[in-house]
Amino acid sequence: MRTAVRMLVVMTAAVALLVGCRSAPVKDVINEPVVVTGEKQATLQDVEKAIVRAGATLGWRMRSVEPGVMEGVLNVRGKHTAIVDITYDTRTYNIKYRDSSNLDYDGTNIHSNYNLWVETLSHGIQAQLVNL
């Protein structure tokens, strides 16, 4: 009986550790298509405006580095920071991890909220593009 109780305690602790694990591999957005409604073709400026508007609605600070390149910075509760590089043209855009603080990045994995923030940003960009 004691062995069964010990096994139950060990298994419960293992499950608790796995559930508490909030780390995941960094997921970049690569070659996401620029999709607009109707027959209009998006210009480089249209894509840039869509990225800036999407970022602003989600709390990202966007800074144009050069045509086709932006930097996005998200500060969460003054404790966590994510920095991404966004490259784009009239056909596709990319969102790639550049740096972070207090997100437990280890060279491969990062706090899983980071991936959610980037995915939400990408969906926001798509929503802005469709409304051109």
PyMOL commands that set and color helices and strands:
alter all, ss='L'
color gray80, all
select helices_A, chain A and resi 2-20+44-58+112-130
alter helices_A, ss='H'
color red, helices_A
select strands_A, chain A and resi 23-25+29-33+60-66+69-76+80-88+92-101+109-111
alter strands_A, ss='S'
color yellow, strands_A
deselect
rebuild
show_as cartoon
